[in-house]
Amino acid sequence: MTLYRAVSTDEYRDFKVDRNFRTAKNTLEAKQFFKSERAVLEFVKVAIKRAYRPPYKYILFINVDSQCLEAVDLQAQDLDGYDAITIQEDDLPSFNNCVTFTTEQYV
């Protein structure tokens, strides 16, 4: 399964350190991932129009082991009209163990 996440330059740099998702001080204590590339691209387009700060500069394409992901406590949700999942901070280490490969695209 592939998930998609828009990230700022700071989050991208943090992720590149050890390829793990984690929360940072003064941020949402969870990570949200879109289930489609179309959704994340639309999200970034809207964020640019609304001048979100910090701006999203990269899209991460995250391949995860679906069977492993079934054991992770996640919340399915509608995020800006698109299917997404939320992983709470305490469950990010388990989620990170399910990630098999990532690529990125500069936006």
Secondary structure, DSSP 8 states (H G I E B T S, - for coil): -EEEEEE-HHHHHHHHHHT-----TTS-SEEEEESSHHHHHHHHHHHHHTT-SS---EEEEEEE-HHHHTTS-EEEEEETTEEEEEEEGGGHHHHHHHEEEEEEEE-
